[in-house]
Amino acid sequence: MLELEKEMSEEFREFYLGRTKEALLEEEMELDGMRYFTGYTKEYVKVAVRADGHAANTMVRGRMERELSDGLYLMVEF
C-alpha cells in the first residue's frame, strides 16, 4: 500500500513538469554545489529556484523543468 502511495505521489508531481506555476520561496539550500531557494506551489509540489537575487517569503513564477532530487523539482523563473 505504501508503494502505491509513493507511486501516485510521484505521478502527481510529474504531472506539473513543463507547466508554469507560482511558488512561495521559504529557505535557502545547497545542492551539488549550487545555491537554491526552495518552496512550494499551491499544490504542495516542492520546487527549487536558483538563489541569485531571491529571498525567503517571496512569490516566483516559472516553469517546472526537471527533478533535482527525490521530490524536489527545478523551477526556471520567467
Contact map, one row per residue, 1 for C-alpha under 8 A:
111110000000000000000000000000000000000000000000000000000000000000000000000000
111111000000000000000000000000000000000000000000000000000000000000000000000000
111111100000000000000000000000000000000000000000000000000000000000000000000000
111111110000000000000000000000000000000000000000000000000000000000000000000000
111111111000000000000000000000000000000000000000000000000000000000000000000000
011111111100000000000000000000000000000000000000000000000000000000000000000000
001111111110000000000000000000000000000000000000000000000000000000000000000000
000111111111000000000000000000000000000000000000000000000000000000000000000000
000011111111100000000000000000000000000000000000000000000000000000000000000000
000001111111110000000000000000000000000000000000000000000000000000000010000000
000000111111111000000000000000000000000000000000000000000000000000000000000000
000000011111111100000000000000000000000000000000000000000000000000000000000000
000000001111111110000000000000000000000000001000000000000000000000000010000000
000000000111111110000000000000000000000000000000000000000000000000000000000000
000000000011111110000000000000000000000000000000000000000000000000000000000000
000000000001111111100000000000000000000000000000000000000000000100000000000000
000000000000111111100000000000000000000000000000000000000000001111000000000000
000000000000000111110000000000000000000000000000000000000000001110000000000000
000000000000000111111000000000000000000000000000000000000000001100000000000000
000000000000000001111100000000000000000000000000000000000000111100000000000000
000000000000000000111110000000000000000010000000000000000000111100000000000000
000000000000000000011111000000000000000011000000000000000011110000000000000000
000000000000000000001111100000000000001111000010000000000011100000000000000000
000000000000000000000111110000000000001110000000000000001111000000000000000000
000000000000000000000011111000000000111100000000000000111111000000000000000000
000000000000000000000001111100000000111000000000000000111100000000000000000000
000000000000000000000000111110000000111000000000000000010000000000000000000000
000000000000000000000000011111000011110000000000001000010000000000000000000000
000000000000000000000000001111100011110000000000000000000000000000000000000000
000000000000000000000000000111111111000000000000000000000000000000000000000000
000000000000000000000000000011111111000000000000000000000000000000000000000000
000000000000000000000000000001111100000000000000000000000000000000000000000000
000000000000000000000000000001111110000000000000000000000000000000000000000000
000000000000000000000000000001111111000000000000010000000000000000000000000000
000000000000000000000000000111101111100000000000011100000000000000000000000000
000000000000000000000000000111100111110000000001111100000000000000000000000000
000000000000000000000000111110000011111000000001111001110000000000000000000000
000000000000000000000000111110000001111100000111100000000000000000000000000000
000000000000000000000011111000000000111110000111000000000000000000000000000000
000000000000000000000011100000000000011111111110000000000000000000000000000000
000000000000000000001111000000000000001111111110000000000000000000000000000000
000000000000000000000110000000000000000111111000000000000000000000000000000000
000000000000000000000000000000000000000111111000000000000000000000000000000000
000000000000000000000000000000000000000111111100000000000000000000000000000000
000000000000100000000000000000000000000111111110000000000000000000000011100000
000000000000000000000000000000000000011110011111000000000000000000000011100000
000000000000000000000010000000000000011110001111100000000000000100000001111000
000000000000000000000000000000000001111000000111110000000000000000000001111000
000000000000000000000000000000000001110000000011111000000000000000000000011110
000000000000000000000000000000000111100000000001111101000000000000000000000000
000000000000000000000000000100000011100000000000111111100000000000000000000000
000000000000000000000000000000000011000000000000011111000000000000000000000000
000000000000000000000000000000000000000000000000001111100000000000000000000000
000000000000000000000000000000000000100000000000011111110100000000000000000000
000000000000000000000000110000000000100000000000001011111100000000000000000000
000000000000000000000000111100000000100000000000000001111100000000000000000000
000000000000000000000001110000000000000000000000000000111110000000000000000000
000000000000000000000001110000000000000000000000000001111111000000000000000000
000000000000000000000111100000000000000000000000000000001111100000000000000000
000000000000000000000111100000000000000000000000000000000111110000000000000010
000000000000000000011110000000000000000000000000000000000011111000000000000011
000000000000000000011100000000000000000000000000000000000001111100000000001111
000000000000000011111000000000000000000000000000000000000000111110000000001111
000000000000000111111000000000000000000000000010000000000000011111000000111100
000000000000000011000000000000000000000000000000000000000000001111100000111100
000000000000000010000000000000000000000000000000000000000000000111110000111000
000000000000000000000000000000000000000000000000000000000000000011111111110000
000000000000000000000000000000000000000000000000000000000000000001111111110000
000000000000000000000000000000000000000000000000000000000000000000111111100000
000000000000000000000000000000000000000000000000000000000000000000111111000000
000000000100100000000000000000000000000000001100000000000000000000111111100000
000000000000000000000000000000000000000000001111000000000000000000111111110000
000000000000000000000000000000000000000000001111000000000000000111111011111000
000000000000000000000000000000000000000000000011100000000000000111110001111100
000000000000000000000000000000000000000000000011100000000000011111000000111110
000000000000000000000000000000000000000000000000100000000000011110000000011111
000000000000000000000000000000000000000000000000100000000001111000000000001111
000000000000000000000000000000000000000000000000000000000000111000000000000111
